[in-house]
Amino acid sequence: MVQGSDGSFYGTTIDGGAYSSGNIIKLNADGLTTLYDFCAQTNCPDGQYPVSTLVEGRDGAFYGTTQNGGAFNPLYGTIFKITRAGTLTTLHSFNGLDGVNPYGALLLASDGDFYGTATAGGSGGGGTIFKMTPSGTFTTLYNFCTQSGCPDGQSPDGNLMQASNGSIYGTAHQGGNYSACVHTGCGTVFTITLGGTFTTLHVFDATDGQQPAAELVEGLNGLLYGTTAAGGASDDGTVYTMTLGGNLATLHSFSGADGFSPSGMIAGSDGDFYGTTLGGGANSAGTVFKITPQGELSTVTSFKAAFYYYFGPLTQGTNGKFYGTSYFGGADDDGTVYSVSTGLNPFVQVQPSAGKEGMTVRILGGNLARATSVSFHGVEANFQIHSNSLMTATVPAGATTGEVRVRVPGGDLLSNVPFLVR
């Protein structure tokens, strides 16, 4: 799920719906609504089985991918756009040469374009990194596995992220070291510039992790944090940290009692990181965990047997609570949407989280209709209120990287992450 600028949560289901091919859903205080059901036509030219998180574009519409369907081959996948009213447009159908099966979510980068990965296809057969404009102009930036042994990685199926230096970072689930992970390779971490210059930063060797399946996240200290689904001291997965230049260190190795196979982390508004594990914990059914930037891990909650398979990272709402989904479980064993409260205060979220002076950004939150001022690291900014959950502001001249503060009656609302001024 992802919180939209209207305060509602939007997401996808990989299966079910009117045509048993997945749908797009909206969730708010009024309940759950289906916005679109995939595969209404023969061979699913509109897409099938959406597996990734949606991302809200600057136009207020949501953008996402389906792992199958499309105009060229029903197994290849698509990129789509959907309005809040439920009007869907297929922007791109993969043809194999430009990629197959885009599992990861799209990244809305600071240049206004979307970046993503396809887990297979391309000229090397090991997947691709691509770029797409909001109107649908598609460009392949990099082809994995064009060299023997795939030293650069293979099967990139996690989300990309843009770091404070402007470059994009991601992981490849396989490839790299085939001596330590014989059949699949242990996976890699890579970086690519907006212009397409690619660099392999780290090759896992199982002792420091294996199968990095989730996106990286940048901490307040400028380091990147990530997880691997396997490897480490007990072969139950790891949490690792890495400099922007590629120096990696293992922060924590899971051992079963504290969970195993972590599926991803996000940065909480308190500066710590929160994530889920596929199994383990007190009931052997997975956990929600918290880990500090220094590596101190604690279990927030252990799931019961009725909830299981927590694919994808959590989302933190601007009310301070965390929201997530399970693949199975619930009354009909078809999955759930759940919330976890850790007592964190409400905050505001700035979209995008980086920009230049004079750029207009969106600010999401609650009680915004009563806002009296907005400042970027202490510098006052011009702003406009659109609703109780949405306002826009212009990055002021002289602003520097730091917190965004919205003044409302009863106390200030701070941004959950620093706004990066380029």
MIMAR-959025 format. One line per 5 residues: their letters; for each residue y, x, z of C-alpha. Coordinates in pm, 1 decimal, decimal comma. Each point is the difference from the previous one (the first is absolute). Example, Ala and Ser with C-alpha at 12.3 -4.5 7.8 and 13.67 -1.06 7.14 Angstrom:
# residues 2
AS> -450,0:1230,0:780,0  344,0:137,0:-66,0
//
This chain:
# residues 422
MVQGS> 0,0:0,0:0,0  362,4:101,6:-52,8  312,8:-160,9:145,4  239,3:-129,1:-266,2  376,4:-16,2:18,0
DGSFY> -28,1:-372,4:80,4  -191,2:79,2:320,2  -335,8:-130,9:-129,3  -309,6:215,2:-47,1  -159,7:39,6:-343,1
GTTID> -341,8:136,6:-87,5  -304,8:-9,5:-223,2  -364,8:-96,0:43,4  -258,1:190,8:-200,3  -230,7:-299,7:-47,6
GGAYS> -6,2:-378,0:28,4  274,7:-231,5:-117,6  -25,3:-265,5:-270,3  -188,0:230,2:-240,2  -181,4:226,3:251,0
SGNII> 204,9:298,0:-118,9  255,5:40,2:275,5  348,9:-135,0:51,4  348,7:68,7:131,4  91,5:-162,4:330,1
KLNAD> 310,6:-65,0:209,6  -10,5:-34,6:379,6  274,6:-118,6:235,1  53,8:-241,9:287,9  -81,7:-292,2:-231,5
GLTTL> -348,3:140,3:-68,8  -172,1:165,0:-296,9  80,4:-83,5:-364,2  -173,1:114,7:-317,8  258,5:120,6:-255,4
YDFCA> -237,6:94,6:-281,8  -372,5:-3,2:-81,8  -123,7:275,7:-231,7  -233,5:-36,6:-298,4  107,9:-346,5:-118,1
QTNCP> -97,4:99,8:-357,3  -315,7:141,5:-156,5  -40,8:376,1:63,5  290,3:-6,2:249,0  289,1:135,9:-212,8
DGQYP> 229,7:-60,8:299,9  -215,8:225,3:221,0  -284,7:-34,8:246,7  -73,3:117,2:356,7  338,7:118,9:133,5
VSTLV> -80,6:252,1:271,9  333,6:167,9:77,7  306,6:-82,8:207,5  295,0:-161,0:-178,3  339,9:171,2:-15,7
EGRDG> 329,6:-185,7:-25,0  223,6:117,0:-283,6  377,6:16,3:5,8  3,5:-328,7:-190,0  -174,1:-181,0:288,1
AFYGT> -325,4:-43,7:-193,8  -329,2:157,9:108,8  -193,8:256,0:-201,3  -368,5:87,7:28,4  -323,7:94,7:-173,3
TQNGG> -340,7:-151,7:-67,1  -306,0:223,3:-18,0  -153,9:-200,5:-286,8  106,5:-231,8:-282,0  263,5:55,6:-264,6
AFNPL> 48,7:-36,3:-374,3  -213,0:298,5:-111,0  -306,7:-5,8:221,3  -93,8:-238,4:285,1  -102,4:301,3:211,5
YGTIF> 316,1:212,8:-32,5  277,8:-166,7:204,8  364,9:-101,0:-23,4  347,8:35,7:148,1  180,8:-327,5:69,4
KITRA> 323,9:-149,7:128,3  23,4:-328,9:188,2  303,9:-192,9:119,6  13,3:-168,9:338,7  -41,3:-330,6:-183,5
GTLTT> -333,9:118,6:-140,4  83,8:88,6:-360,9  -222,1:292,9:-100,0  64,2:243,8:-286,1  -255,2:261,1:-108,3
LHSFN> 207,0:314,7:-59,8  -277,3:239,1:-105,2  -369,9:-13,0:-86,9  -189,5:327,6:35,0  -189,4:118,1:-308,0
GLDGV> -212,2:283,0:139,8  202,2:286,1:-147,3  284,6:-74,3:241,9  -231,5:-73,1:292,6  -259,1:-240,3:139,1
NPYGA> -7,2:-193,4:330,3  338,0:43,7:173,8  -106,0:-42,5:364,2  309,1:134,3:176,2  326,5:-185,7:52,7
LLLAS> 305,3:75,8:-210,1  277,6:217,8:140,1  362,1:-102,2:-61,7  165,4:341,4:-19,5  363,4:93,2:49,2
DGDFY> 61,1:-0,1:-378,5  -79,0:-373,1:-15,3  -330,1:42,0:-185,0  -353,8:-66,9:122,8  -264,8:272,2:36,0
GTATA> -372,8:-45,0:48,5  -350,6:127,7:-63,2  -310,2:-113,4:-186,5  -326,5:109,0:158,1  -181,5:72,1:-329,3
GGSGG> 66,9:43,2:-370,6  260,7:219,7:-161,8  -63,8:300,7:-222,3  -208,1:171,6:271,6  -181,6:-310,1:119,9
GGTIF> 100,6:65,0:361,2  296,2:-235,7:25,2  372,6:14,6:-70,4  345,9:-6,5:156,8  240,3:-232,0:-182,1
KMTPS> 358,2:-119,7:1,9  128,1:-344,9:-96,4  347,8:-147,4:-27,1  64,7:-346,0:149,6  -5,8:-142,5:-353,3
GTFTT> -346,8:143,9:-67,4  56,3:323,6:-195,4  -304,3:209,9:90,2  -37,7:381,0:-1,5  -301,1:211,5:99,1
LYNFC> 125,5:294,6:207,3  -325,2:183,0:80,5  -371,8:-8,1:-88,3  -247,9:112,4:268,5  -314,3:204,5:-60,4
TQSGC> 91,6:156,3:-334,4  -142,2:331,3:131,6  -366,5:65,8:72,0  -88,8:-85,7:359,5  314,9:-210,7:52,5
PDGQS> 180,3:255,6:221,8  308,1:-224,9:1,1  -192,7:-297,6:138,4  -164,6:-313,8:-132,4  23,7:-375,9:65,5
PDGNL> 346,7:-41,6:153,9  -33,8:-339,9:168,3  258,1:14,0:280,0  366,8:-94,4:-5,5  267,4:248,7:-99,7
MQASN> 303,5:75,6:219,1  336,6:165,9:-60,8  98,4:264,3:252,9  344,4:104,4:118,5  10,3:281,9:-256,9
GSIYG> -16,3:-258,4:-281,2  -350,1:92,8:-118,3  -296,7:-237,1:-3,4  -315,1:75,4:203,0  -349,9:-143,0:-20,8
TAHQG> -370,8:63,7:45,5  -305,9:11,3:-222,7  -308,7:-153,7:159,1  -239,4:242,7:-171,1  1,4:327,6:-192,7
GNYSA> 116,2:338,8:120,1  -269,4:173,0:205,1  -350,6:-82,7:-130,5  -177,3:269,9:201,1  76,4:-168,2:333,2
CVHTG> -32,6:-356,5:-135,4  -266,1:44,4:-266,8  -5,0:-324,0:-195,3  358,1:-123,4:22,7  229,5:280,5:108,4
CGTVF> 194,2:-23,9:326,9  331,7:-119,9:-143,8  349,3:144,3:-27,6  366,2:-50,9:89,8  251,9:31,9:-284,1
TITLG> 369,1:-30,2:-76,4  178,5:-95,4:-320,4  369,1:-6,3:-81,2  171,8:-300,4:-156,6  0,4:202,5:-320,9
GTFTT> -377,8:47,1:5,2  -52,4:355,9:132,4  -332,9:-7,4:185,7  -124,8:233,1:277,7  -324,6:-6,5:199,8
LHVFD> 103,4:72,0:359,8  -329,3:-8,6:191,6  -373,3:-16,3:-73,1  -210,3:-141,6:285,9  -321,2:176,6:102,1
ATDGQ> -160,5:-264,6:230,3  77,3:196,8:317,8  363,2:-112,2:-28,1  -84,3:-341,3:-148,2  -160,0:-167,7:-297,3
QPAAE> 88,0:-299,4:-220,1  373,2:-43,0:62,8  31,6:-364,9:-100,7  337,2:-104,4:134,5  362,6:79,4:-62,5
LVEGL> 197,6:262,8:187,8  290,6:-86,3:227,8  294,1:222,0:97,7  90,3:40,5:366,0  344,5:42,1:153,5
NGLLY> -78,3:373,0:26,4  -28,1:33,6:-380,2  -378,3:49,0:4,4  -246,9:-212,5:-195,5  -284,6:-180,4:177,0
GTTAA> -320,7:-138,1:-148,7  -362,9:-90,5:62,0  -339,8:79,1:-150,0  -286,9:-249,2:8,5  -261,5:266,2:74,9
GGASD> -30,3:365,2:97,4  140,5:169,0:305,6  -182,6:110,0:314,5  -226,5:-308,6:16,6  11,3:-100,1:-368,0
DGTVY> 171,0:-324,7:105,5  335,2:71,1:-162,0  322,0:169,9:100,9  374,4:-29,3:43,4  184,0:296,4:-149,8
TMTLG> 354,1:123,9:-36,9  145,2:203,6:-286,0  327,9:164,2:-86,5  175,3:-100,9:-320,7  -114,2:334,5:-136,9
GNLAT> -368,0:-68,0:66,4  -94,6:169,9:330,5  -257,7:-235,0:159,2  -122,2:-27,3:359,7  -252,7:-242,2:152,1
LHSFS> 158,4:-207,5:279,0  -301,1:-207,6:104,5  -368,1:-36,7:-87,0  -147,4:-344,1:64,1  -329,5:-16,4:188,9
GADGF> -113,3:-363,3:-11,3  108,5:-106,2:348,4  362,3:12,3:-119,1  -92,7:-133,9:-345,9  -128,2:140,2:-325,1
SPSGM> 116,2:-3,7:-362,7  376,0:-57,8:41,6  142,0:-195,8:-293,1  366,3:91,0:22,6  307,3:35,3:220,9
IAGSD> 361,3:-109,6:5,4  296,6:131,2:196,0  95,6:-237,3:280,2  358,1:-66,4:102,4  -60,9:209,8:313,7
GDFYG> -72,4:315,6:-204,1  -375,1:-10,0:62,4  -267,8:-84,2:-259,1  -228,2:-303,6:-4,9  -316,1:-61,9:-199,3
TTLGG> -342,9:-162,1:-10,8  -354,7:131,4:-10,8  -285,6:-156,1:-192,5  -242,0:15,3:294,6  -58,6:142,4:343,0
GANSA> 191,1:-83,0:315,7  -113,5:-200,2:301,9  -178,8:-265,8:-208,7  -101,9:220,7:-295,1  212,4:-227,3:-220,0
GTVFK> 306,2:216,5:-65,7  327,6:67,3:177,6  376,1:4,5:-23,9  114,4:343,1:116,0  323,9:175,5:81,9
ITPQG> 59,8:371,6:-35,7  308,0:199,3:91,7  147,6:263,9:-235,3  -154,3:261,2:233,8  -351,3:-146,5:-38,5
ELSTV> -53,2:-204,9:318,5  -218,1:-295,4:-107,8  -51,9:-326,4:188,7  -181,8:-321,2:-88,6  235,0:-299,7:-19,4
TSFKA> -283,3:-251,6:-37,1  -368,6:-8,0:-91,6  -96,5:-283,3:-230,7  -281,3:-242,1:76,6  -297,8:-35,8:-233,2
AFYYY> 159,0:-304,9:-168,4  264,6:223,0:-159,1  -102,1:290,1:-220,0  92,7:219,6:-297,6  368,4:74,6:39,3
FGPLT> 97,5:128,2:-342,3  357,3:110,6:-53,8  271,6:95,6:246,9  171,8:-222,9:252,9  345,4:-145,2:-61,5
QGTNG> 264,7:-8,8:272,5  219,2:-308,5:-11,4  366,4:24,4:91,8  -84,4:-193,8:318,9  -181,9:315,3:119,1
KFYGT> -355,1:-136,7:-37,6  -269,1:150,7:-220,6  -186,8:-207,2:-258,5  -325,5:74,3:-177,9  -292,3:-149,2:-188,2
SYFGG> -377,4:13,5:20,1  -230,9:-24,8:-300,7  -257,2:-213,7:183,4  -3,4:-191,3:328,0  169,0:-316,9:114,6
ADDDG> -129,5:-357,4:6,2  -147,8:12,7:-351,8  -67,7:376,6:-8,4  247,1:36,1:-289,1  256,7:218,2:175,0
TVYSV> 298,4:-39,0:229,8  367,2:82,5:46,0  72,6:117,7:355,1  290,7:129,4:207,3  11,8:262,1:275,5
STGLN> 287,1:29,4:245,7  66,9:327,4:179,5  332,5:-105,2:152,0  223,6:173,1:-256,3  348,6:-141,3:-50,8
PFVQV> 131,0:-171,1:-316,6  157,8:230,5:-258,9  144,2:0,0:-351,3  -167,8:135,2:-311,4  209,0:156,0:-278,3
QPSAG> -126,1:-28,3:-359,3  -19,1:248,9:-155,2  -3,0:251,6:284,9  188,1:265,9:-200,3  303,5:1,7:-228,3
KEGMT> 338,5:144,1:-89,9  354,5:-84,5:106,8  121,0:-320,2:-166,2  -353,7:-141,9:-39,4  -63,3:-358,2:114,1
VRILG> -307,1:-43,8:222,0  -170,3:-300,4:154,1  -39,9:-35,0:376,5  -277,9:-224,2:134,0  -14,0:-128,6:353,8
GNLAR> 64,4:-297,3:226,4  323,0:-153,0:132,3  191,0:170,9:-283,7  223,8:-302,2:-63,7  190,8:98,3:316,6
ATSVS> 43,5:368,0:-92,4  348,2:142,6:60,4  -38,6:356,4:-131,8  -235,3:241,2:-179,5  10,0:378,7:32,0
FHGVE> -193,7:286,2:-161,1  -41,9:276,2:259,8  330,9:-101,3:156,6  195,9:-59,3:-322,3  111,6:-362,6:-45,1
ANFQI> -113,3:-172,4:-319,7  100,6:-305,5:-199,6  -261,0:-274,8:22,2  -75,7:-352,5:-114,9  -213,5:-257,7:181,0
HSNSL> -239,5:-200,3:-218,6  -217,6:-173,5:261,1  -117,3:36,9:356,1  -267,4:245,8:-122,5  183,1:183,5:-282,2
MTATV> 323,7:189,5:-47,2  118,7:269,0:-239,4  214,2:303,9:74,3  160,4:281,2:-197,3  -80,9:356,1:103,9
PAGAT> 344,1:126,3:109,7  170,9:320,3:-104,3  -69,4:276,8:249,8  -325,4:-151,9:123,3  -275,6:239,0:105,2
TGEVR> -371,2:-45,6:59,3  -71,9:-198,1:316,9  -42,9:-342,9:150,4  157,3:-316,9:-137,1  150,8:-219,5:273,1
VRVPG> 73,6:-372,2:-32,9  213,0:-146,0:277,7  -91,8:-353,8:103,1  79,5:-200,6:315,4  -236,0:96,1:278,3
GDLLS> -72,7:355,7:-119,7  -15,7:230,0:-300,6  -287,8:5,2:-249,3  -102,6:349,6:-112,8  -191,0:99,9:-314,2
NVPFL> -367,8:74,6:52,7  27,7:326,9:-197,3  302,3:219,3:-81,9  184,0:-78,0:-322,0  -7,5:309,9:-221,5
VR> 332,9:73,4:-169,2  -48,5:203,1:-318,2
//
